[in-house]
Amino acid sequence: MKRGFERSQRVGDLIQKTLAQMLLQDMSDDRFRLVTITSVNVTRDLSYAKVYVSILLDEEDKIKQTIAALNRAAKSLRYHLAHEVELRIAPKLNFVYDASTAHGFRISTLIDSAVKKTDNKTE
């Protein structure tokens, strides 16, 4: 009988929650305070985790620098994650920028400006 969620999804959710706390509380780099973990995809064998993050920055260079810094810190984060989460093997972490939040914000802004234009034309 199949459960509601696969084990890899449950582990991904646990890693997401734990990494978010670690980035906010334990890391000394201030850039990590602007990072939000949107989702974590873990392979079925739990050896790799792709961590999707959104960053509250507008400049693409700073976003790339932050992602690079996260990937450089991945080994340290994995080590601390292994001590926080009770897993036999802590997955290797790969951080990827998730542009969906920025894209949604941009679309929302465009919709708001279009509504204002139609309101000004009807008055």
Secondary structure, DSSP 8 states (H G I E B T S, - for coil): ---SS-HHHHHHHHHHHHHHHHHHHT---GGGGGEEEEEEEE-TTSSEEEEEEEES---HHHHHHHHHHHHHSHHHHHHHHHHHS--SS--EEEEEE-THHHHHHHHHHHHHHHHHHHHHHH-
